[in-house]
């Protein structure tokens, strides 16, 4: 007995000495996330746990849901060890142990490790930006309220269906709980959506069906834009459904079925779109028009149909839907088209049939906009230039011979446009000069057209829109290009050399970019026959 008492005294004395020596250090053999942090001063403990937190960032994390599994890591998903909170837990590992039992706990710590639960946190904003952020939407679906189905002109009720819901907060809580329970090794977190039942019951839908059936004996009138149509109960029953109201299950209108049905009954209603147009008046560029199309129908107004069943008039106003306008006033303003950047004029004798064609193609192309980084094609824009479009017979050159054809003379327009683009510094990736030189055109600086094989294309190589604005008199055609000044072109050289019996002409253009005065040369080529019928 004396020996036992002596051992106990020694044990308690050793515990007292060890406790006094330990002071405010962490208890012996305390382990956090597989790392022994026992016997450390508060400062050393903080440093050690910072290391643990940094190492934890690379921990793989699998988040498992019914919709699929996302693999990420702790850092990307915002999961982290809270080093300060965990340090406080480690320092107070004995706080919940009664004083009388602490010597026993101390004795066990000489042999056994003492794991403490780490404090884990999740940065929800980072979680939302990670691949895990897609999971709530993928795993959530609203409940389906009890509905209505048409059986002839009568309605019957259908069962509702449970929905499901998952939130980032739910995922974050599951991650912290899993990480605190298993602080070492790859983490697998399983999250189940919460079941969300319908707000209302089948009995509620049955009562609504009975109430509505009594209102379907007479037709209702729909005022769809300017058109008034009558809808009978048989048709109307097929449009009706339910919606969860704040106090009861309410009658609603299915927008898809009602939209198709109203369009079939009312026919074409509304107005076509009116895109914004850029015009030039007194050398000033202005915008006119700009209205979206109106079509049947605006689904937001369909609920009036359900409400009309309960009114003495039984009339519902159905609004037309305004479709978004791509080329509206905002589009026009953003193009930055303000002033002339290139212009050219060519002359022609009055009274010739070819003049009709020159003016007609100018009318068709007046107001055309070449948007930045796009290529304009004359042939692609006008299509076939035939009598139906207002073109007439005129002289054209085919295989080096002058013949007559519908649209003859439009090459004068092409030459005028070519030169306007030449001086505006625009790219001209596709052009063909005449095989016979025509003296009314600049030598080696002209273009011809023939649908569909011979085209004139202009690429807008500026950050602004380019507006084509041809004007004409009975003896001249002028093409002016409007934009914001960005680059200018000028003819800086020309080489004329024989090519067999023909003449090759190479014209040099120097383009100057206004922003930095950078210069660049490009070249245009012509091959002229000496006379009609002589091929090169």
Kinemage of the C-alpha trace (Angstrom):
@kinemage 1
@onewidth
@group {chain A} dominant
@subgroup {mainchain}
@vectorlist {calphas} color= white
{ca unk a 1} P 0.000 0.000 0.000
{ca unk a 2} L 2.775 2.374 0.840
{ca unk a 3} L 4.406 1.704 -2.512
{ca unk a 4} L 1.190 2.586 -4.333
{ca unk a 5} L 0.839 5.801 -2.390
{ca unk a 6} L 4.437 6.658 -3.153
{ca unk a 7} L 3.889 6.054 -6.900
{ca unk a 8} L 0.799 8.226 -6.914
{ca unk a 9} L 2.700 10.989 -5.177
{ca unk a 10} L 5.494 10.718 -7.726
{ca unk a 11} L 2.946 10.680 -10.615
{ca unk a 12} L 1.141 13.763 -9.324
{ca unk a 13} L 4.426 15.491 -8.654
{ca unk a 14} L 5.615 14.785 -12.165
{ca unk a 15} L 2.275 16.070 -13.570
{ca unk a 16} L 2.640 19.242 -11.524
{ca unk a 17} L 6.208 19.821 -12.646
{ca unk a 18} L 5.317 19.134 -16.302
{ca unk a 19} L 2.335 21.479 -16.135
{ca unk a 20} L 4.444 24.218 -14.590
{ca unk a 21} L 7.143 23.798 -17.210
{ca unk a 22} L 4.623 23.730 -20.106
{ca unk a 23} L 3.137 27.042 -19.048
{ca unk a 24} L 0.950 28.397 -21.883
{ca unk a 25} L 2.289 25.952 -24.507
{ca unk a 26} L -0.007 23.579 -26.364
{ca unk a 27} L -0.660 20.291 -24.557
{ca unk a 28} L 1.642 17.358 -25.202
{ca unk a 29} L 1.040 15.167 -28.296
{ca unk a 30} L -1.795 17.306 -29.709
{ca unk a 31} L -2.226 16.535 -33.450
{ca unk a 32} L -3.926 18.704 -36.119
{ca unk a 33} L -4.496 17.292 -39.630
{ca unk a 34} L -1.817 14.648 -39.080
{ca unk a 35} L 0.752 17.136 -37.750
{ca unk a 36} L 1.927 16.980 -34.141
{ca unk a 37} L 1.689 20.468 -32.652
{ca unk a 38} L 2.081 19.526 -28.985
{ca unk a 39} L 4.358 21.432 -26.656
{ca unk a 40} L 4.574 24.562 -28.834
{ca unk a 41} L 4.415 28.122 -27.657
{ca unk a 42} L 1.496 30.152 -29.073
{ca unk a 43} L 3.813 31.851 -31.593
{ca unk a 44} L 5.378 28.569 -32.702
{ca unk a 45} L 1.949 26.960 -32.860
{ca unk a 46} L 0.698 29.745 -35.179
{ca unk a 47} L 3.668 29.262 -37.496
{ca unk a 48} L 3.224 25.487 -37.577
{ca unk a 49} L -0.487 25.749 -38.349
{ca unk a 50} L 0.173 28.314 -41.106
{ca unk a 51} L 2.370 25.659 -42.728
{ca unk a 52} L -0.397 23.086 -42.353
{ca unk a 53} L -2.901 25.522 -43.931
{ca unk a 54} L -0.592 26.217 -46.876
{ca unk a 55} L -0.019 22.505 -47.478
{ca unk a 56} L -3.767 21.869 -47.317
{ca unk a 57} L -4.388 24.093 -50.384
{ca unk a 58} L -3.388 21.286 -52.780
{ca unk a 59} L -5.727 18.704 -51.204
{ca unk a 60} L -7.905 17.141 -53.959
{ca unk a 61} L -11.634 17.627 -53.443
{ca unk a 62} L -14.392 15.637 -55.184
{ca unk a 63} L -17.880 17.089 -54.821
{ca unk a 64} L -20.407 14.359 -55.651
{ca unk a 65} L -24.023 15.232 -56.564
{ca unk a 66} L -26.796 13.389 -58.438
{ca unk a 67} L -26.067 15.540 -61.480
{ca unk a 68} L -22.394 14.591 -61.546
{ca unk a 69} L -19.044 14.885 -59.800
{ca unk a 70} L -16.756 17.905 -59.899
{ca unk a 71} L -13.059 17.447 -59.131
{ca unk a 72} L -11.173 20.461 -57.797
{ca unk a 73} L -8.791 21.237 -54.937
{ca unk a 74} L -9.072 23.077 -51.641
{ca unk a 75} L -7.553 26.336 -52.885
{ca unk a 76} L -9.699 26.657 -56.032
{ca unk a 77} L -12.889 25.786 -54.172
{ca unk a 78} L -12.213 28.192 -51.295
{ca unk a 79} L -11.829 25.451 -48.672
{ca unk a 80} L -9.183 26.392 -46.084
{ca unk a 81} L -7.898 25.620 -42.613
{ca unk a 82} L -8.590 28.501 -40.209
{ca unk a 83} L -5.162 28.523 -38.512
{ca unk a 84} L -6.034 30.996 -35.749
{ca unk a 85} L -9.256 29.275 -34.705
{ca unk a 86} L -7.560 25.870 -34.849
{ca unk a 87} L -4.676 27.177 -32.696
{ca unk a 88} L -7.154 28.259 -30.044
{ca unk a 89} L -8.693 24.779 -30.103
{ca unk a 90} L -5.271 23.143 -29.766
{ca unk a 91} L -4.199 25.371 -26.839
{ca unk a 92} L -7.435 24.564 -25.037
{ca unk a 93} L -7.426 20.832 -25.733
{ca unk a 94} L -7.747 20.151 -21.965
{ca unk a 95} L -10.347 22.837 -21.273
{ca unk a 96} L -13.271 20.398 -21.153
{ca unk a 97} L -11.395 17.851 -18.999
{ca unk a 98} L -12.294 18.064 -15.268
{ca unk a 99} L -9.281 19.098 -13.141
{ca unk a 100} L -9.296 15.840 -11.222
{ca unk a 101} L -8.870 13.860 -14.475
{ca unk a 102} L -6.182 16.010 -16.063
{ca unk a 103} L -3.288 14.015 -14.526
{ca unk a 104} L -4.766 10.930 -16.244
{ca unk a 105} L -4.992 12.776 -19.550
{ca unk a 106} L -1.398 13.954 -19.132
{ca unk a 107} L -0.221 10.415 -18.420
{ca unk a 108} L -2.003 9.058 -21.549
{ca unk a 109} L -0.414 11.827 -23.642
{ca unk a 110} L 3.016 10.362 -22.863
{ca unk a 111} L 2.051 7.418 -25.080
{ca unk a 112} L -0.895 8.350 -27.288
{ca unk a 113} L -1.502 11.184 -29.772
{ca unk a 114} L -4.465 13.489 -29.098
{ca unk a 115} L -6.147 14.579 -32.386
{ca unk a 116} L -8.128 17.818 -32.234
{ca unk a 117} L -10.754 18.822 -34.768
{ca unk a 118} L -9.479 21.604 -37.056
{ca unk a 119} L -11.669 24.573 -37.888
{ca unk a 120} L -12.361 24.675 -41.636
{ca unk a 121} L -13.908 27.508 -43.642
{ca unk a 122} L -15.153 27.970 -47.216
{ca unk a 123} L -14.932 31.231 -49.180
{ca unk a 124} L -18.340 31.102 -50.882
{ca unk a 125} L -17.381 33.708 -53.486
{ca unk a 126} L -14.398 31.613 -54.590
{ca unk a 127} L -16.564 28.493 -54.477
{ca unk a 128} L -19.028 30.165 -56.849
{ca unk a 129} L -16.228 30.932 -59.327
{ca unk a 130} L -14.919 27.359 -59.260
{ca unk a 131} L -16.389 24.437 -61.245
{ca unk a 132} L -18.446 23.651 -58.139
{ca unk a 133} L -20.373 26.888 -58.766
{ca unk a 134} L -22.334 25.188 -61.581
{ca unk a 135} L -23.674 22.415 -59.347
{ca unk a 136} L -26.579 24.261 -57.669
{ca unk a 137} L -28.229 25.028 -61.011
{ca unk a 138} L -27.547 21.515 -62.328
{ca unk a 139} L -29.106 19.925 -59.240
{ca unk a 140} L -32.057 22.275 -58.762
{ca unk a 141} L -35.456 22.114 -60.385
{ca unk a 142} L -38.581 23.898 -59.179
{ca unk a 143} L -41.570 21.772 -58.222
{ca unk a 144} L -44.403 21.377 -60.695
{ca unk a 145} L -47.691 22.521 -59.271
{ca unk a 146} L -50.822 20.429 -59.861
{ca unk a 147} L -52.040 21.268 -63.352
{ca unk a 148} L -54.978 21.238 -65.704
{ca unk a 149} L -55.472 19.138 -68.822
{ca unk a 150} L -58.158 19.725 -71.462
{ca unk a 151} L -60.584 16.941 -72.273
{ca unk a 152} L -62.623 18.505 -75.030
{ca unk a 153} L -63.954 21.797 -73.681
{ca unk a 154} L -63.617 20.652 -70.053
{ca unk a 155} L -60.636 20.655 -67.705
{ca unk a 156} L -59.458 17.993 -65.272
{ca unk a 157} L -56.677 18.122 -62.670
{ca unk a 158} L -53.241 16.479 -62.770
{ca unk a 159} L -50.827 15.704 -59.922
{ca unk a 160} L -47.963 18.015 -59.092
{ca unk a 161} L -44.342 16.861 -58.950
{ca unk a 162} L -41.658 17.387 -56.331
{ca unk a 163} L -38.763 19.655 -57.195
{ca unk a 164} L -35.247 19.783 -55.761
{ca unk a 165} L -32.976 22.523 -54.559
{ca unk a 166} L -29.264 22.823 -53.917
{ca unk a 167} L -27.420 25.970 -52.813
{ca unk a 168} L -23.784 26.970 -52.563
{ca unk a 169} L -24.277 27.385 -48.837
{ca unk a 170} L -25.394 23.772 -48.595
{ca unk a 171} L -22.320 22.629 -50.522
{ca unk a 172} L -20.013 24.819 -48.402
{ca unk a 173} L -21.427 23.367 -45.172
{ca unk a 174} L -20.979 19.827 -46.479
{ca unk a 175} L -17.370 20.596 -47.431
{ca unk a 176} L -16.436 22.021 -44.031
{ca unk a 177} L -18.103 19.126 -42.203
{ca unk a 178} L -16.315 16.542 -44.354
{ca unk a 179} L -12.952 18.318 -44.026
{ca unk a 180} L -13.245 18.586 -40.244
{ca unk a 181} L -14.187 14.898 -39.993
{ca unk a 182} L -11.346 13.847 -42.340
{ca unk a 183} L -8.600 16.488 -42.185
{ca unk a 184} L -5.964 14.320 -43.922
{ca unk a 185} L -5.966 12.997 -47.495
{ca unk a 186} L -8.140 13.510 -50.547
{ca unk a 187} L -11.620 14.690 -49.685
{ca unk a 188} L -14.854 13.269 -51.083
{ca unk a 189} L -17.932 15.349 -50.343
{ca unk a 190} L -21.394 14.001 -51.137
{ca unk a 191} L -24.222 16.520 -51.380
{ca unk a 192} L -27.883 15.688 -51.929
{ca unk a 193} L -30.470 18.236 -53.080
{ca unk a 194} L -33.296 19.130 -50.755
{ca unk a 195} L -36.714 17.901 -51.893
{ca unk a 196} L -39.108 20.790 -52.549
{ca unk a 197} L -42.762 19.735 -52.685
{ca unk a 198} L -45.417 21.641 -54.647
{ca unk a 199} L -47.104 24.428 -52.760
{ca unk a 200} L -50.593 23.158 -53.564
{ca unk a 201} L -52.362 19.794 -53.710
{ca unk a 202} L -54.308 17.803 -56.283
{ca unk a 203} L -57.484 18.775 -54.434
{ca unk a 204} L -56.651 22.442 -55.030
{ca unk a 205} L -56.315 21.760 -58.779
{ca unk a 206} L -59.586 19.807 -58.831
{ca unk a 207} L -61.400 22.726 -57.248
{ca unk a 208} L -59.845 25.148 -59.770
{ca unk a 209} L -60.863 22.871 -62.684
{ca unk a 210} L -64.470 22.776 -61.468
{ca unk a 211} L -64.548 26.546 -61.038
{ca unk a 212} L -63.051 27.188 -64.498
{ca unk a 213} L -65.245 24.689 -66.374
{ca unk a 214} L -68.267 26.756 -65.394
{ca unk a 215} L -66.706 29.751 -67.212
{ca unk a 216} L -65.922 28.020 -70.514
{ca unk a 217} L -69.496 27.839 -71.835
{ca unk a 218} L -69.208 31.147 -73.661
{ca unk a 219} L -66.416 32.463 -75.911
{ca unk a 220} L -64.142 35.376 -75.065
{ca unk a 221} L -62.890 38.162 -77.326
{ca unk a 222} L -59.219 38.923 -77.809
{ca unk a 223} L -58.058 42.284 -79.097
{ca unk a 224} L -54.730 41.452 -80.735
{ca unk a 225} L -53.217 44.708 -81.917
{ca unk a 226} L -55.689 46.040 -84.490
{ca unk a 227} L -57.421 42.657 -84.907
{ca unk a 228} L -60.378 41.414 -82.858
{ca unk a 229} L -60.886 37.629 -82.673
{ca unk a 230} L -63.260 35.295 -80.850
{ca unk a 231} L -61.998 32.231 -78.977
{ca unk a 232} L -64.393 29.439 -77.978
{ca unk a 233} L -64.187 27.389 -74.812
{ca unk a 234} L -62.850 24.301 -76.588
{ca unk a 235} L -59.842 26.231 -77.900
{ca unk a 236} L -59.350 28.194 -74.709
{ca unk a 237} L -59.308 25.064 -72.540
{ca unk a 238} L -56.199 23.883 -74.373
{ca unk a 239} L -54.337 27.071 -73.401
{ca unk a 240} L -55.043 26.980 -69.668
{ca unk a 241} L -52.720 25.795 -66.913
{ca unk a 242} L -51.991 26.705 -63.285
{ca unk a 243} L -49.618 28.925 -61.308
{ca unk a 244} L -48.799 29.078 -57.610
{ca unk a 245} L -50.281 32.278 -56.203
{ca unk a 246} L -49.561 33.663 -52.739
{ca unk a 247} L -52.797 32.327 -51.250
{ca unk a 248} L -54.200 29.807 -53.730
{ca unk a 249} L -53.584 27.847 -56.901
{ca unk a 250} L -54.398 30.268 -59.709
{ca unk a 251} L -55.524 29.920 -63.304
{ca unk a 252} L -52.796 30.750 -65.831
{ca unk a 253} L -52.197 30.642 -69.587
{ca unk a 254} L -49.490 28.521 -71.192
{ca unk a 255} L -47.508 31.049 -73.288
{ca unk a 256} L -46.394 28.560 -75.950
{ca unk a 257} L -49.814 27.026 -76.627
{ca unk a 258} L -51.595 30.388 -76.446
{ca unk a 259} L -49.002 32.064 -78.678
{ca unk a 260} L -49.371 29.433 -81.387
{ca unk a 261} L -53.149 29.454 -81.076
{ca unk a 262} L -53.551 33.227 -81.252
{ca unk a 263} L -51.208 33.487 -84.240
{ca unk a 264} L -53.274 30.867 -86.077
{ca unk a 265} L -56.532 32.680 -85.348
{ca unk a 266} L -55.434 36.297 -85.751
{ca unk a 267} L -53.121 35.785 -88.734
{ca unk a 268} L -50.412 38.308 -89.582
{ca unk a 269} L -50.567 41.313 -87.283
{ca unk a 270} L -48.012 43.967 -86.409
{ca unk a 271} L -45.455 45.832 -88.460
{ca unk a 272} L -42.134 44.863 -90.062
{ca unk a 273} L -38.947 46.249 -88.601
{ca unk a 274} L -37.591 49.543 -89.835
{ca unk a 275} L -33.793 49.495 -89.492
{ca unk a 276} L -32.044 52.771 -88.852
{ca unk a 277} L -30.666 54.335 -92.026
{ca unk a 278} L -27.806 56.755 -92.440
{ca unk a 279} L -28.479 59.557 -94.901
{ca unk a 280} L -26.570 62.621 -95.998
{ca unk a 281} L -28.314 65.987 -96.028
{ca unk a 282} L -26.363 69.160 -96.762
{ca unk a 283} L -23.153 67.162 -96.341
{ca unk a 284} L -24.212 66.167 -92.807
{ca unk a 285} L -24.707 62.514 -91.850
{ca unk a 286} L -27.936 61.910 -89.951
{ca unk a 287} L -29.855 58.855 -88.776
{ca unk a 288} L -33.466 58.231 -89.750
{ca unk a 289} L -35.868 55.473 -88.743
{ca unk a 290} L -35.034 52.705 -86.343
{ca unk a 291} L -38.042 50.721 -85.149
{ca unk a 292} L -38.247 47.058 -84.226
{ca unk a 293} L -40.844 44.774 -85.737
{ca unk a 294} L -44.034 44.065 -83.802
{ca unk a 295} L -45.318 40.503 -83.823
{ca unk a 296} L -47.946 38.422 -82.095
{ca unk a 297} L -47.738 38.259 -79.164
{ca unk a 298} L -46.327 39.476 -75.856
{ca unk a 299} L -46.604 36.540 -73.400
{ca unk a 300} L -46.682 38.985 -70.494
{ca unk a 301} L -50.204 39.971 -71.573
{ca unk a 302} L -51.568 36.398 -71.768
{ca unk a 303} L -52.640 36.368 -68.129
{ca unk a 304} L -55.329 38.853 -69.126
{ca unk a 305} L -57.009 35.980 -70.977
{ca unk a 306} L -57.464 34.045 -67.736
{ca unk a 307} L -58.697 37.167 -65.968
{ca unk a 308} L -61.191 37.893 -68.755
{ca unk a 309} L -63.058 34.671 -67.933
{ca unk a 310} L -64.192 36.271 -64.699
{ca unk a 311} L -65.296 39.636 -66.116
{ca unk a 312} L -68.728 40.482 -67.541
{ca unk a 313} L -67.179 41.869 -70.762
{ca unk a 314} L -65.046 38.714 -71.390
{ca unk a 315} L -62.557 40.766 -73.404
{ca unk a 316} L -58.762 40.549 -73.139
{ca unk a 317} L -56.229 42.941 -74.677
{ca unk a 318} L -53.240 40.989 -76.031
{ca unk a 319} L -50.173 43.141 -76.638
{ca unk a 320} L -47.911 42.704 -79.619
{ca unk a 321} L -44.286 41.796 -78.962
{ca unk a 322} L -41.610 44.236 -80.076
{ca unk a 323} L -38.621 42.372 -81.428
{ca unk a 324} L -35.145 43.740 -80.743
{ca unk a 325} L -33.698 45.854 -83.532
{ca unk a 326} L -30.092 45.008 -84.393
{ca unk a 327} L -29.570 48.069 -86.557
{ca unk a 328} L -31.140 50.750 -84.413
{ca unk a 329} L -30.066 54.333 -83.674
{ca unk a 330} L -27.479 53.072 -81.171
{ca unk a 331} L -25.881 50.899 -83.866
{ca unk a 332} L -25.730 53.876 -86.231
{ca unk a 333} L -24.189 56.172 -83.615
{ca unk a 334} L -21.534 53.592 -82.681
{ca unk a 335} L -20.264 53.452 -86.275
{ca unk a 336} L -18.694 56.903 -85.959
{ca unk a 337} L -19.668 57.988 -89.479
{ca unk a 338} L -19.295 61.765 -89.496
{ca unk a 339} L -17.543 63.249 -92.530
{ca unk a 340} L -16.223 62.537 -96.058
{ca unk a 341} L -13.055 60.416 -96.192
{ca unk a 342} L -12.929 59.777 -99.936
{ca unk a 343} L -14.763 61.074 -102.995
{ca unk a 344} L -14.514 60.840 -106.781
{ca unk a 345} L -16.499 62.088 -109.779
{ca unk a 346} L -16.639 60.923 -113.396
{ca unk a 347} L -18.467 62.548 -116.278
{ca unk a 348} L -20.715 61.143 -119.030
{ca unk a 349} L -22.631 62.677 -121.943
{ca unk a 350} L -26.284 63.410 -121.225
{ca unk a 351} L -29.092 61.481 -122.884
{ca unk a 352} L -27.489 58.031 -123.269
{ca unk a 353} L -29.278 54.811 -122.205
{ca unk a 354} L -26.203 53.744 -120.179
{ca unk a 355} L -26.791 56.737 -117.907
{ca unk a 356} L -29.967 55.042 -116.649
{ca unk a 357} L -27.891 52.088 -115.461
{ca unk a 358} L -25.282 54.275 -113.773
{ca unk a 359} L -27.945 56.126 -111.834
{ca unk a 360} L -29.911 52.945 -111.053
{ca unk a 361} L -26.972 51.150 -109.401
{ca unk a 362} L -26.183 54.356 -107.516
{ca unk a 363} L -29.761 54.408 -106.197
{ca unk a 364} L -29.552 50.760 -105.095
{ca unk a 365} L -26.237 51.210 -103.247
{ca unk a 366} L -26.859 54.660 -101.773
{ca unk a 367} L -26.841 54.304 -97.972
{ca unk a 368} L -24.895 51.026 -97.889
{ca unk a 369} L -22.760 50.712 -94.753
{ca unk a 370} L -19.506 48.746 -94.659
{ca unk a 371} L -18.973 47.857 -91.019
{ca unk a 372} L -15.446 47.602 -89.567
{ca unk a 373} L -13.477 44.497 -90.619
{ca unk a 374} L -16.092 43.492 -93.211
{ca unk a 375} L -15.936 43.284 -97.002
{ca unk a 376} L -18.526 44.850 -99.305
{ca unk a 377} L -19.253 43.162 -102.644
{ca unk a 378} L -21.052 45.066 -105.400
{ca unk a 379} L -22.336 41.858 -107.007
{ca unk a 380} L -23.274 40.369 -103.657
{ca unk a 381} L -25.277 43.463 -102.746
{ca unk a 382} L -27.089 44.184 -106.010
{ca unk a 383} L -27.591 40.630 -107.242
{ca unk a 384} L -28.305 40.185 -110.958
{ca unk a 385} L -28.663 43.563 -112.642
{ca unk a 386} L -31.627 42.884 -114.910
{ca unk a 387} L -34.688 44.594 -116.356
{ca unk a 388} L -36.734 43.675 -113.265
{ca unk a 389} L -34.407 45.872 -111.188
{ca unk a 390} L -34.761 48.790 -113.594
{ca unk a 391} L -31.639 48.277 -115.738
{ca unk a 392} L -31.672 48.756 -119.517
{ca unk a 393} L -29.540 47.888 -122.542
{ca unk a 394} L -26.159 49.581 -122.832
{ca unk a 395} L -22.630 49.020 -124.122
{ca unk a 396} L -20.445 46.445 -122.368
{ca unk a 397} L -17.026 44.928 -123.127
{ca unk a 398} L -16.882 41.129 -123.390
{ca unk a 399} L -13.737 39.298 -124.544
{ca unk a 400} L -12.215 42.595 -125.599
{ca unk a 401} L -15.166 43.590 -127.794
{ca unk a 402} L -17.841 46.230 -127.282
{ca unk a 403} L -21.330 44.686 -127.371
{ca unk a 404} L -24.760 45.583 -126.016
{ca unk a 405} L -26.209 44.102 -122.825
{ca unk a 406} L -28.587 44.871 -119.968
{ca unk a 407} L -26.757 46.916 -117.355
{ca unk a 408} L -24.156 48.318 -119.718
{ca unk a 409} L -22.490 51.428 -118.299
{ca unk a 410} L -22.389 50.387 -114.651
{ca unk a 411} L -18.609 50.032 -114.926
{ca unk a 412} L -18.511 53.821 -114.775
{ca unk a 413} L -20.088 53.569 -111.335
{ca unk a 414} L -17.550 50.842 -110.415
{ca unk a 415} L -14.659 53.079 -111.533
{ca unk a 416} L -16.010 55.998 -109.522
{ca unk a 417} L -16.424 53.829 -106.411
{ca unk a 418} L -12.973 52.266 -106.939
{ca unk a 419} L -11.329 55.699 -106.928
{ca unk a 420} L -13.272 56.902 -103.884
{ca unk a 421} L -12.048 53.817 -101.988
{ca unk a 422} L -8.531 54.293 -103.418
{ca unk a 423} L -8.235 57.781 -101.921
{ca unk a 424} L -10.008 56.749 -98.700
{ca unk a 425} L -7.197 54.244 -98.103
{ca unk a 426} L -9.545 51.247 -97.948
{ca unk a 427} L -8.469 47.750 -98.972
{ca unk a 428} L -9.643 46.697 -102.457
{ca unk a 429} L -9.118 42.912 -102.486
{ca unk a 430} L -11.084 42.198 -105.682
{ca unk a 431} L -11.161 44.388 -108.791
{ca unk a 432} L -10.812 43.985 -112.551
{ca unk a 433} L -9.773 46.791 -114.879
{ca unk a 434} L -11.115 47.048 -118.421
{ca unk a 435} L -9.339 45.149 -121.179
{ca unk a 436} L -9.717 48.254 -123.350
{ca unk a 437} L -8.706 51.592 -121.899
{ca unk a 438} L -11.564 54.130 -121.884
{ca unk a 439} L -10.379 57.710 -121.957
{ca unk a 440} L -12.988 59.079 -119.553
{ca unk a 441} L -11.440 56.975 -116.748
{ca unk a 442} L -8.112 57.523 -114.895
{ca unk a 443} L -5.402 55.550 -116.663
{ca unk a 444} L -4.618 52.347 -114.723
{ca unk a 445} L -7.038 53.287 -111.965
{ca unk a 446} L -10.478 52.015 -112.901
{ca unk a 447} L -12.743 48.957 -112.544
{ca unk a 448} L -15.390 47.019 -114.422
{ca unk a 449} L -18.263 44.742 -113.390
{ca unk a 450} L -20.009 41.712 -114.870
{ca unk a 451} L -22.433 39.582 -112.872
{ca unk a 452} L -21.549 37.182 -111.352
{ca unk a 453} L -17.928 36.608 -112.403
{ca unk a 454} L -16.374 40.096 -112.297
{ca unk a 455} L -16.846 41.857 -108.974
{ca unk a 456} L -15.601 44.877 -107.058
{ca unk a 457} L -14.983 44.289 -103.350
{ca unk a 458} L -13.950 46.805 -100.717
{ca unk a 459} L -12.774 45.898 -97.213
{ca unk a 460} L -13.206 48.362 -94.375
{ca unk a 461} L -9.820 48.231 -92.636
{ca unk a 462} L -10.701 50.978 -90.110
{ca unk a 463} L -12.397 50.861 -86.690
{ca unk a 464} L -15.313 52.963 -87.993
{ca unk a 465} L -18.200 52.319 -90.346
{ca unk a 466} L -18.030 53.528 -93.962
{ca unk a 467} L -21.130 54.928 -95.663
{ca unk a 468} L -21.495 54.790 -99.465
{ca unk a 469} L -23.310 57.886 -100.656
{ca unk a 470} L -23.459 58.252 -104.448
{ca unk a 471} L -24.974 61.420 -105.963
{ca unk a 472} L -25.586 62.193 -109.619
{ca unk a 473} L -26.613 64.710 -112.262
{ca unk a 474} L -27.610 64.096 -115.875
{ca unk a 475} L -23.905 64.256 -116.816
{ca unk a 476} L -21.916 62.990 -113.824
{ca unk a 477} L -21.731 60.426 -111.030
{ca unk a 478} L -20.028 61.118 -107.703
{ca unk a 479} L -19.338 58.536 -104.995
{ca unk a 480} L -18.494 59.931 -101.571
{ca unk a 481} L -17.472 57.712 -98.668
{ca unk a 482} L -18.261 58.975 -95.169
{ca unk a 483} L -16.564 57.780 -91.972
{ca unk a 484} L -14.142 59.092 -89.361
{ca unk a 485} L -10.726 59.960 -90.889
{ca unk a 486} L -8.317 57.107 -90.150
{ca unk a 487} L -6.196 56.554 -93.260
{ca unk a 488} L -5.710 58.392 -96.557
{ca unk a 489} L -4.444 57.178 -99.938
{ca unk a 490} L -2.713 58.913 -102.817
{ca unk a 491} L -1.195 57.833 -106.121
{ca unk a 492} L 2.577 58.081 -105.781
{ca unk a 493} L 3.796 56.298 -108.861
{ca unk a 494} L 2.913 54.423 -112.043
{ca unk a 495} L 4.865 52.027 -114.258
{ca unk a 496} L 3.783 51.563 -117.891
{ca unk a 497} L 5.489 48.730 -119.803
{ca unk a 498} L 4.830 46.589 -122.874
{ca unk a 499} L 3.363 43.118 -122.465
{ca unk a 500} L 3.529 41.703 -125.973
{ca unk a 501} L 1.147 43.751 -128.108
{ca unk a 502} L -0.594 44.989 -124.958
{ca unk a 503} L 0.351 47.432 -122.231
{ca unk a 504} L 0.794 46.589 -118.549
{ca unk a 505} L 0.136 49.395 -116.087
{ca unk a 506} L 1.131 49.165 -112.413
{ca unk a 507} L -0.151 51.988 -110.186
{ca unk a 508} L 1.374 52.619 -106.781
{ca unk a 509} L -0.742 53.881 -103.889
{ca unk a 510} L 0.779 55.194 -100.671
{ca unk a 511} L -1.448 54.993 -97.630
{ca unk a 512} L -0.819 57.124 -94.555
{ca unk a 513} L -2.347 56.218 -91.198
{ca unk a 514} L -3.312 59.428 -89.434
{ca unk a 515} L -2.789 58.143 -85.906
{ca unk a 516} L 0.981 57.655 -86.210
{ca unk a 517} L 1.793 58.900 -89.746
{ca unk a 518} L 2.802 55.342 -90.720
{ca unk a 519} L 3.062 54.831 -94.498
{ca unk a 520} L 2.561 51.748 -96.627
{ca unk a 521} L 2.543 51.123 -100.389
{ca unk a 522} L 0.260 48.832 -102.354
{ca unk a 523} L -0.150 48.288 -106.105
{ca unk a 524} L -2.942 47.945 -108.676
{ca unk a 525} L -2.529 46.308 -112.084
{ca unk a 526} L -4.150 46.703 -115.506
{ca unk a 527} L -3.500 45.022 -118.867
{ca unk a 528} L -4.818 47.013 -121.818
{ca unk a 529} L -5.346 45.747 -125.374
{ca unk a 530} L -4.242 48.139 -128.130
{ca unk a 531} L -7.639 47.913 -129.822
{ca unk a 532} L -10.874 45.994 -129.910
{ca unk a 533} L -10.480 42.323 -130.775
{ca unk a 534} L -6.693 42.168 -130.166
{ca unk a 535} L -6.040 39.781 -127.294
{ca unk a 536} L -2.992 39.906 -125.078
